[in-house]
Amino acid sequence: MTVAQENSPSPRKEELLEAAYRYVVDHGISAMSLRPLAAEIGTSPRVLLFLFGSKDALVGALLARARRDELTLVDRSGATRGDATVLGRELWDWMRRPDNRGVLRLWVDAYARSLVEPEGPWHDFAAATVRDWLRILTDAGLDRTTATAVLALLRGALLDLLATDDAARTTRAVRSQLDLLR
Protein backbone atom coordinates (compact mmCIF):
# COMPACT_ATOMS: atom_id res chain seq x y z
CA MET A 1 0.00 0.00 0.00
CA THR A 2 1.34 3.42 -0.88
CA VAL A 3 1.55 6.33 1.52
CA ALA A 4 -1.17 8.06 -0.50
CA GLN A 5 -3.47 5.05 -0.04
CA GLU A 6 -2.85 5.02 3.71
CA ASN A 7 -3.44 8.75 4.16
CA SER A 8 -6.39 9.32 1.83
CA PRO A 9 -9.74 8.11 3.06
CA SER A 10 -11.36 5.70 0.65
CA PRO A 11 -15.15 5.47 0.71
CA ARG A 12 -14.90 1.76 -0.12
CA LYS A 13 -12.39 1.18 2.68
CA GLU A 14 -14.66 2.99 5.17
CA GLU A 15 -17.69 1.04 3.92
CA LEU A 16 -15.86 -2.28 4.33
CA LEU A 17 -14.49 -1.26 7.74
CA GLU A 18 -18.04 -0.55 8.95
CA ALA A 19 -19.33 -3.84 7.52
CA ALA A 20 -16.40 -5.75 9.05
CA TYR A 21 -17.00 -4.00 12.36
CA ARG A 22 -20.65 -5.09 12.41
CA TYR A 23 -19.44 -8.61 11.62
CA VAL A 24 -16.93 -8.75 14.49
CA VAL A 25 -19.43 -7.24 16.94
CA ASP A 26 -21.70 -10.18 16.12
CA HIS A 27 -19.04 -12.91 15.71
CA GLY A 28 -15.99 -11.83 17.71
CA ILE A 29 -12.57 -10.88 16.50
CA SER A 30 -10.07 -13.33 17.95
CA ALA A 31 -10.91 -16.18 15.56
CA MET A 32 -11.68 -13.91 12.60
CA SER A 33 -10.66 -15.34 9.26
CA LEU A 34 -10.53 -13.23 6.10
CA ARG A 35 -12.45 -15.63 3.83
CA PRO A 36 -15.63 -15.89 5.93
CA LEU A 37 -15.45 -12.19 6.79
CA ALA A 38 -15.07 -11.18 3.14
CA ALA A 39 -17.90 -13.48 2.04
CA GLU A 40 -20.18 -12.09 4.73
CA ILE A 41 -19.52 -8.45 3.87
CA GLY A 42 -19.62 -8.85 0.09
CA THR A 43 -16.00 -8.55 -0.92
CA SER A 44 -12.92 -10.72 -1.33
CA PRO A 45 -9.92 -11.35 0.92
CA ARG A 46 -7.74 -9.75 -1.79
CA VAL A 47 -9.69 -6.50 -1.67
CA LEU A 48 -9.42 -6.42 2.12
CA LEU A 49 -5.68 -6.99 1.92
CA PHE A 50 -5.31 -4.34 -0.77
CA LEU A 51 -7.26 -1.73 1.20
CA PHE A 52 -5.86 -2.49 4.66
CA GLY A 53 -2.41 -3.84 3.76
CA SER A 54 -2.59 -6.95 5.96
CA LYS A 55 -4.91 -8.87 8.24
CA ASP A 56 -3.11 -7.34 11.24
CA ALA A 57 -3.75 -3.84 9.88
CA LEU A 58 -7.44 -4.69 9.39
CA VAL A 59 -7.62 -6.01 12.96
CA GLY A 60 -5.90 -2.83 14.17
CA ALA A 61 -8.45 -0.70 12.29
CA LEU A 62 -11.30 -2.75 13.79
CA LEU A 63 -9.89 -2.34 17.30
CA ALA A 64 -9.57 1.41 16.80
CA ARG A 65 -13.16 1.46 15.52
CA ALA A 66 -14.32 -0.51 18.57
CA ARG A 67 -12.64 1.96 20.94
CA ARG A 68 -14.25 4.90 19.13
CA ASP A 69 -17.66 3.22 19.31
CA GLU A 70 -17.32 2.39 23.00
CA LEU A 71 -16.20 5.93 23.87
CA THR A 72 -19.01 7.45 21.81
CA LEU A 73 -21.60 5.22 23.45
CA VAL A 74 -20.28 6.01 26.93
CA ASP A 75 -20.16 9.72 26.11
CA ARG A 76 -23.80 9.57 25.01
CA SER A 77 -24.72 7.91 28.30
CA GLY A 78 -24.78 11.37 29.89
CA ALA A 79 -22.93 10.22 33.01
CA THR A 80 -23.23 12.51 36.02
CA ARG A 81 -20.23 14.52 37.13
CA GLY A 82 -18.51 14.10 40.48
CA ASP A 83 -20.46 11.52 42.47
CA ALA A 84 -18.76 8.11 42.15
CA THR A 85 -21.91 6.24 43.18
CA VAL A 86 -24.21 7.98 40.71
CA LEU A 87 -21.63 7.94 37.92
CA GLY A 88 -20.89 4.23 38.48
CA ARG A 89 -24.61 3.39 38.44
CA GLU A 90 -25.17 5.32 35.23
CA LEU A 91 -22.22 3.64 33.53
CA TRP A 92 -23.33 0.22 34.78
CA ASP A 93 -26.87 0.84 33.53
CA TRP A 94 -25.38 1.55 30.11
CA MET A 95 -23.12 -1.54 30.27
CA ARG A 96 -25.92 -3.92 31.24
CA ARG A 97 -28.24 -2.89 28.40
CA PRO A 98 -28.63 -5.87 26.03
CA ASP A 99 -28.12 -3.68 22.94
CA ASN A 100 -24.57 -2.85 24.11
CA ARG A 101 -23.54 -6.48 24.64
CA GLY A 102 -22.03 -6.95 21.18
CA VAL A 103 -19.56 -4.08 21.46
CA LEU A 104 -18.74 -5.08 25.04
CA ARG A 105 -18.09 -8.70 24.05
CA LEU A 106 -15.83 -7.43 21.31
CA TRP A 107 -14.05 -5.24 23.88
CA VAL A 108 -13.52 -8.23 26.22
CA ASP A 109 -12.31 -10.37 23.33
CA ALA A 110 -9.76 -7.75 22.24
CA TYR A 111 -8.78 -6.91 25.83
CA ALA A 112 -7.98 -10.57 26.57
CA ARG A 113 -6.01 -11.00 23.33
CA SER A 114 -4.02 -7.89 24.17
CA LEU A 115 -3.00 -9.44 27.49
CA VAL A 116 -1.99 -12.87 26.17
CA GLU A 117 -0.75 -11.80 22.75
CA PRO A 118 0.74 -8.32 23.27
CA GLU A 119 2.43 -8.03 19.88
CA GLY A 120 0.81 -7.22 16.58
CA PRO A 121 -2.59 -5.57 16.21
CA TRP A 122 -3.56 -6.21 19.83
CA HIS A 123 -0.58 -4.22 21.10
CA ASP A 124 -1.58 -1.85 23.90
CA PHE A 125 -5.35 -2.35 23.43
CA ALA A 126 -5.95 -3.31 27.07
CA ALA A 127 -3.76 -0.54 28.49
CA ALA A 128 -5.27 2.01 26.09
CA THR A 129 -8.82 1.13 27.13
CA VAL A 130 -7.86 1.42 30.80
CA ARG A 131 -6.48 4.89 30.02
CA ASP A 132 -9.70 5.74 28.10
CA TRP A 133 -11.96 4.73 30.97
CA LEU A 134 -9.80 6.39 33.63
CA ARG A 135 -9.90 9.59 31.60
CA ILE A 136 -13.71 9.38 31.34
CA LEU A 137 -14.03 8.83 35.08
CA THR A 138 -11.51 11.48 36.12
CA ASP A 139 -12.94 13.98 33.61
CA ALA A 140 -16.26 13.40 35.37
CA GLY A 141 -14.64 14.57 38.60
CA LEU A 142 -13.46 11.38 40.33
CA ASP A 143 -9.98 11.24 41.81
CA ARG A 144 -7.68 8.65 40.21
CA THR A 145 -7.94 6.14 43.08
CA THR A 146 -11.75 6.23 43.12
CA ALA A 147 -11.82 6.10 39.33
CA THR A 148 -9.61 3.00 39.43
CA ALA A 149 -11.90 1.34 41.99
CA VAL A 150 -15.02 2.11 39.93
CA LEU A 151 -13.34 0.86 36.76
CA ALA A 152 -12.26 -2.40 38.42
CA LEU A 153 -15.75 -2.95 39.80
CA LEU A 154 -17.47 -2.28 36.47
CA ARG A 155 -14.99 -4.37 34.48
CA GLY A 156 -15.31 -7.35 36.84
CA ALA A 157 -19.09 -7.14 36.92
CA LEU A 158 -19.17 -6.88 33.13
CA LEU A 159 -17.18 -10.10 32.77
CA ASP A 160 -19.61 -11.85 35.11
CA LEU A 161 -22.65 -10.41 33.32
CA LEU A 162 -21.37 -11.50 29.91
CA ALA A 163 -20.60 -14.99 31.26
CA THR A 164 -23.93 -15.55 33.03
CA ASP A 165 -26.38 -13.01 31.57
CA ASP A 166 -27.55 -12.48 35.18
CA ALA A 167 -28.22 -8.74 35.12
CA ALA A 168 -30.22 -8.73 38.36
CA ARG A 169 -27.48 -10.33 40.48
CA THR A 170 -24.61 -8.34 38.97
CA THR A 171 -26.57 -5.10 39.26
CA ARG A 172 -27.23 -5.71 42.95
CA ALA A 173 -23.53 -6.39 43.49
CA VAL A 174 -22.44 -3.27 41.59
CA ARG A 175 -24.88 -1.04 43.43
CA SER A 176 -23.87 -2.52 46.78
CA GLN A 177 -20.16 -1.86 46.15
CA LEU A 178 -20.76 1.62 44.74
CA ASP A 179 -22.74 2.52 47.85
CA LEU A 180 -19.61 1.77 49.90
CA LEU A 181 -17.82 4.60 48.08
CA ARG A 182 -20.06 7.22 49.71
Secondary structure, 3 states (H helix, E strand, C coil): CCHHHHHCCCHHHHHHHHHHHHHHHHHCCCCCCHHHHHHHHCCCHHHHHHHHCCHHHHHHHHHHHHHHHHHHHHHHCCCCCCCHHHHHHHHHHHHCCHHHHHHHHHHHHHHHHHHHCCCHHHCCHHHHHHHHHHHHHHHCCCCHHHHHHHHHHHHHHHHHHHHHCCHHHHHHHHHHHHHCCC
